[in-house]
Amino acid sequence: MSAAPQKAKAGAEKIEVIVKAVVPLNDLVTRFEFERRGGALFPPFSGGAHTVVEMQDGERTRLNPYSLMSDPSDRTTYAISVRRDDEGRGGSLFLHNHVKVGDVMTITFPVNLFSLDLRAKKHLFFAGGIGITPFMAMIEQLEHMNGNWELHYACRSESLGTYVDVLSYKYPNKVHVYYDDQKQAIALEDLLDGQPLGTNAYVCGPKGMIDWVHATASAAGWPDANVHSEEFLAPAPGEPFEVRLCQSDKTITVGEHESLLEAIERAGVEAPFLCRGGSCGQCETDVVSYDGDFVHRDHWLDDEEHASGKKIMPCVSRFVGKQLELDR
């Protein structure tokens, strides 16, 4: 009998999974493969989707989003590839140091905030480092559809070129790799200038790369709707601050190394989420009153909403000041 999906306390439905493979790919990146507990098939997903992985790290529950990089046509397996971040908040270190084959874990149903525009005549992919992961699933999806695509992949070095070998072997005429330590660079202006009408561009990687592709495409006359990007932001540390949750009649303190959303959840207050990286808009929260300054880091609210002092995205944004009250 297959396990029924659990309802998450906040936002997305959850699935219990068993770790069926842990595959080190290089010094920094490891692939984790999951099968559904009970043997049922996973829900369908499309290239660009992510799942939020729940990790019980001592007394702390970590919830981190990772792109699904397995073949969307194979519903027996979900796979993610995780870059170890020794300076991060601990999610990637927990996976690398503690997760082993046979472990039971919990993940959310897939959500896609970075989907292919299937109306496009051609799909032009730009990946930087671990930003290759969503494109692995996108490429599989397009190959099943006989889609037209091209990948430009920037890596720090050959030894850290995650999936370069398999991609170059399978698609030698579609995959172009650039190594930073060999002073190789993507000729972005020329590439954008030479594409057929109806091409869509996609970029996933460091913030500087994402901004560069968007700015260069805009300067070259590309419509904004034809340029897609994904960047999940990790909550930045900051000075602790106190928050009054009006609906719940609770006052909480947000620690230096936790997000406002995590502090809300730690207090037993439900808050919706889908990405936890400042992109989906699900955790958008109304501000009742404040005396201080917001540190907005999300991709969801626009500049006017940031300046209004009426809304905050608690997954990635913080506050500095004397008093903050939220409608939670």
ZALUMKE-692608 format. One line per field, with one value per residue (C-alpha): residue in three letters; x, y, z. Coordinates in Angstrom, 2 decimals, padded with zeros to 5 digits. Layout:
N
residuo: [ALA,...]
u: [X,...]
v: [Y,...]
w: [Z,...]
// end
This chain:
328
residuo: [MET,SER,ALA,ALA,PRO,GLN,LYS,ALA,LYS,ALA,GLY,ALA,GLU,LYS,ILE,GLU,VAL,ILE,VAL,LYS,ALA,VAL,VAL,PRO,LEU,ASN,ASP,LEU,VAL,THR,ARG,PHE,GLU,PHE,GLU,ARG,ARG,GLY,GLY,ALA,LEU,PHE,PRO,PRO,PHE,SER,GLY,GLY,ALA,HIS,THR,VAL,VAL,GLU,MET,GLN,ASP,GLY,GLU,ARG,THR,ARG,LEU,ASN,PRO,TYR,SER,LEU,MET,SER,ASP,PRO,SER,ASP,ARG,THR,THR,TYR,ALA,ILE,SER,VAL,ARG,ARG,ASP,ASP,GLU,GLY,ARG,GLY,GLY,SER,LEU,PHE,LEU,HIS,ASN,HIS,VAL,LYS,VAL,GLY,ASP,VAL,MET,THR,ILE,THR,PHE,PRO,VAL,ASN,LEU,PHE,SER,LEU,ASP,LEU,ARG,ALA,LYS,LYS,HIS,LEU,PHE,PHE,ALA,GLY,GLY,ILE,GLY,ILE,THR,PRO,PHE,MET,ALA,MET,ILE,GLU,GLN,LEU,GLU,HIS,MET,ASN,GLY,ASN,TRP,GLU,LEU,HIS,TYR,ALA,CYS,ARG,SER,GLU,SER,LEU,GLY,THR,TYR,VAL,ASP,VAL,LEU,SER,TYR,LYS,TYR,PRO,ASN,LYS,VAL,HIS,VAL,TYR,TYR,ASP,ASP,GLN,LYS,GLN,ALA,ILE,ALA,LEU,GLU,ASP,LEU,LEU,ASP,GLY,GLN,PRO,LEU,GLY,THR,ASN,ALA,TYR,VAL,CYS,GLY,PRO,LYS,GLY,MET,ILE,ASP,TRP,VAL,HIS,ALA,THR,ALA,SER,ALA,ALA,GLY,TRP,PRO,ASP,ALA,ASN,VAL,HIS,SER,GLU,GLU,PHE,LEU,ALA,PRO,ALA,PRO,GLY,GLU,PRO,PHE,GLU,VAL,ARG,LEU,CYS,GLN,SER,ASP,LYS,THR,ILE,THR,VAL,GLY,GLU,HIS,GLU,SER,LEU,LEU,GLU,ALA,ILE,GLU,ARG,ALA,GLY,VAL,GLU,ALA,PRO,PHE,LEU,CYS,ARG,GLY,GLY,SER,CYS,GLY,GLN,CYS,GLU,THR,ASP,VAL,VAL,SER,TYR,ASP,GLY,ASP,PHE,VAL,HIS,ARG,ASP,HIS,TRP,LEU,ASP,ASP,GLU,GLU,HIS,ALA,SER,GLY,LYS,LYS,ILE,MET,PRO,CYS,VAL,SER,ARG,PHE,VAL,GLY,LYS,GLN,LEU,GLU,LEU,ASP,ARG]
u: [000.00,001.46,001.93,-000.61,000.69,000.89,-000.44,002.33,001.77,002.33,001.92,002.95,001.94,004.67,005.84,007.78,010.75,013.59,017.13,018.04,021.38,024.03,026.48,029.51,030.14,033.20,034.80,031.80,028.68,026.72,023.58,020.80,018.19,014.84,012.11,008.66,008.07,005.54,006.55,004.03,005.02,005.96,003.71,004.54,006.85,008.27,011.81,012.70,010.66,012.01,011.22,011.79,013.75,013.04,016.04,015.90,019.25,019.24,016.47,016.35,014.24,015.86,013.76,015.81,014.68,016.56,015.93,014.79,017.36,016.10,014.21,010.61,009.38,010.69,008.28,010.01,012.83,013.36,016.97,018.68,022.33,023.64,026.78,028.40,028.64,031.07,030.14,026.39,023.64,024.00,021.48,023.99,026.41,023.67,022.94,026.61,027.60,024.57,022.24,022.82,021.14,018.04,017.22,013.59,013.11,010.32,010.11,007.37,005.38,007.23,006.59,007.79,008.77,011.25,009.34,010.06,008.02,006.90,005.82,009.46,011.10,014.40,015.60,018.97,020.35,023.02,024.26,026.85,028.20,025.46,022.97,023.21,020.72,017.36,018.67,019.33,015.57,014.71,017.03,015.48,012.00,012.95,014.70,011.47,009.67,012.37,012.78,015.43,017.90,021.48,023.47,026.29,027.77,030.39,032.38,035.22,037.42,037.29,037.33,034.23,032.34,029.30,027.69,029.99,031.10,027.62,026.24,029.17,029.00,025.24,024.89,028.28,026.78,024.48,026.66,029.34,031.47,033.65,036.24,037.00,040.51,041.31,040.06,037.22,034.08,030.64,030.43,026.99,026.42,027.26,025.11,022.07,022.52,022.57,019.40,016.30,013.14,011.11,014.10,013.76,016.79,017.10,019.80,020.55,023.72,025.34,023.55,026.18,025.62,021.84,022.04,024.52,022.27,019.19,021.00,022.73,019.53,017.60,020.26,020.09,016.33,015.12,011.62,011.68,009.15,011.68,014.38,013.85,015.94,015.99,017.88,016.90,018.25,019.53,018.43,021.27,022.36,021.79,021.26,018.46,015.17,011.82,008.48,004.91,002.59,-000.81,-003.16,-001.36,-000.87,002.81,006.08,009.10,012.80,014.43,017.94,021.07,021.25,017.56,015.03,011.91,009.90,011.83,011.24,007.50,007.39,009.45,006.76,004.15,002.52,001.60,002.91,002.59,005.63,006.53,010.13,011.60,013.95,012.20,010.66,007.19,005.26,003.48,004.85,004.08,003.02,001.27,003.00,000.66,003.12,006.85,009.53,012.77,014.07,013.38,016.14,014.29,016.04,013.21,012.49,008.72,007.80,008.47,010.36,007.19,006.02,009.46,009.32,005.75,006.57,003.37,004.70,007.61,008.73,009.75,011.65,014.62,014.04,014.90,014.23,016.40,014.64,012.66,009.29,007.67,004.14,002.97,-000.42,000.34]
v: [000.00,003.36,006.17,008.98,012.51,014.46,017.96,020.38,022.64,025.59,025.77,022.76,019.11,016.76,013.33,010.79,009.45,006.98,007.90,005.27,006.68,009.15,009.83,012.13,013.90,015.99,017.65,019.91,018.36,015.23,013.82,012.50,010.18,009.50,006.91,007.34,005.51,002.75,002.36,004.68,006.90,010.50,013.34,014.58,017.55,019.62,020.84,023.75,022.51,022.38,020.58,021.74,019.17,018.90,018.11,017.46,018.84,018.25,020.40,022.55,021.82,023.00,023.48,024.12,024.32,022.31,021.95,018.55,017.41,013.92,012.96,014.25,011.17,008.84,009.11,006.37,008.71,012.30,013.52,016.68,017.70,019.77,021.89,021.83,025.33,025.41,029.03,028.53,028.05,024.29,022.69,021.54,020.43,018.36,016.58,015.95,014.88,013.05,011.74,008.13,005.45,004.09,007.24,008.31,011.99,014.41,016.62,018.81,018.27,019.89,023.53,025.17,028.85,028.43,026.55,026.26,028.49,025.79,028.40,029.29,028.35,027.72,027.50,029.10,028.00,029.78,027.91,028.84,026.23,024.36,026.36,023.48,021.41,022.71,022.50,018.76,018.15,020.78,019.11,015.70,017.17,018.88,015.77,013.80,016.53,016.89,020.50,022.94,023.91,025.00,025.11,027.47,026.30,028.22,026.24,027.20,024.36,021.02,019.17,021.08,020.73,018.91,016.74,018.16,014.67,013.24,016.36,016.69,012.98,012.91,016.31,017.28,019.81,021.50,021.85,024.53,024.60,027.45,027.15,030.19,029.01,028.79,032.36,031.12,033.26,033.14,035.57,036.66,039.66,037.63,034.71,036.85,038.69,035.52,033.75,033.13,035.10,033.45,032.25,032.26,032.55,030.99,031.63,029.99,030.60,033.28,036.62,038.41,036.04,036.38,040.19,040.14,038.03,040.13,043.44,042.30,040.85,044.02,046.19,043.97,044.51,041.19,041.35,040.81,037.99,036.03,036.00,033.72,033.26,031.42,032.29,030.96,033.32,031.98,034.08,036.40,036.66,039.85,041.36,039.66,041.55,041.26,040.86,040.99,038.51,040.14,037.35,034.79,037.15,036.17,038.07,036.30,037.02,036.32,035.00,036.07,032.95,032.21,033.75,035.56,032.72,030.13,032.08,032.30,028.53,027.87,029.71,027.28,029.80,028.64,030.62,029.44,028.74,027.16,028.20,029.76,031.69,035.01,034.09,032.53,035.13,032.61,033.91,037.58,039.14,042.41,044.82,046.24,048.81,049.41,051.73,051.03,049.87,046.81,044.81,043.55,040.77,039.12,038.93,039.17,042.64,045.59,048.74,050.62,047.82,047.70,051.43,051.39,049.61,047.60,044.19,041.84,038.45,036.68,033.88,036.10,039.65,041.15,044.22,046.65,048.86,049.26,047.76,045.53,044.10,041.61,040.27,036.66]
w: [000.00,-000.99,001.45,001.12,000.71,003.94,004.22,005.10,008.08,005.79,002.05,000.03,000.32,001.49,000.38,002.43,000.48,000.91,-000.14,-002.74,-003.92,-002.78,-005.62,-005.14,-008.47,-007.58,-004.57,-004.01,-005.59,-004.65,-006.23,-003.98,-005.51,-003.84,-004.28,-002.86,000.39,-000.26,-003.90,-005.57,-008.48,-007.81,-009.01,-012.51,-012.84,-015.68,-016.30,-014.03,-011.05,-007.51,-004.28,-000.71,001.31,005.04,007.23,010.97,012.10,015.86,017.31,014.19,011.13,007.90,004.76,001.61,-002.04,-004.68,-008.41,-009.60,-012.17,-013.00,-016.16,-015.84,-017.75,-015.01,-012.09,-010.07,-009.07,-008.03,-007.95,-006.77,-006.98,-004.07,-003.90,-000.48,000.97,003.89,004.64,004.32,006.88,007.14,004.78,002.19,004.92,006.55,003.27,002.51,006.02,007.39,004.68,003.61,001.52,003.23,005.18,005.28,004.49,003.64,000.56,-000.87,-004.04,-006.97,-007.84,-011.05,-011.02,-013.90,-016.56,-020.26,-022.54,-024.95,-027.52,-028.08,-031.39,-029.59,-025.98,-025.15,-021.78,-019.70,-016.63,-014.03,-011.61,-009.75,-011.85,-014.31,-012.29,-013.61,-017.17,-016.79,-016.48,-019.11,-021.61,-020.97,-021.45,-024.70,-026.03,-025.55,-027.54,-030.20,-029.06,-030.25,-027.51,-026.90,-023.63,-022.62,-019.31,-017.30,-014.72,-012.37,-013.61,-015.40,-012.08,-010.93,-014.21,-012.85,-015.56,-018.26,-019.35,-019.79,-021.46,-023.87,-024.73,-025.37,-027.06,-028.55,-030.97,-028.46,-025.35,-025.02,-021.86,-020.56,-017.77,-015.63,-014.75,-018.48,-019.04,-021.23,-021.34,-022.92,-025.86,-024.70,-026.99,-030.09,-028.99,-028.29,-031.57,-033.66,-032.50,-034.60,-033.92,-031.17,-029.12,-025.32,-023.03,-019.56,-016.96,-013.63,-011.65,-009.51,-009.14,-011.23,-014.13,-013.92,-013.88,-016.78,-019.00,-018.24,-018.81,-022.00,-023.44,-022.61,-024.24,-027.33,-027.60,-026.26,-024.73,-020.97,-021.38,-023.45,-020.75,-017.74,-014.61,-011.32,-008.18,-004.78,-002.14,001.16,004.13,005.07,008.72,010.65,014.06,016.06,016.08,017.81,016.02,017.24,015.47,015.85,014.73,016.88,019.83,020.10,020.30,018.82,018.43,015.07,015.62,013.82,011.67,011.07,008.76,009.88,008.32,010.33,013.53,012.78,012.21,015.35,017.32,015.97,013.64,010.17,007.20,003.60,001.44,-001.87,-002.55,000.64,-001.63,-002.26,-005.61,-005.31,-003.30,-001.08,002.23,001.49,004.79,005.60,007.97,010.65,012.04,012.32,013.58,011.75,008.37,006.24,004.58,001.50,-000.44,-002.39,-006.11,-005.60,-004.35,-006.63,-005.67,-004.79,-002.48,-000.86,-000.20,001.11,004.38,004.02,003.03,003.75,002.43,005.65,003.90,002.99,004.28,007.67,009.80,011.76,014.28,017.47,016.64,013.99,013.96,011.33,010.31,011.27]
// end
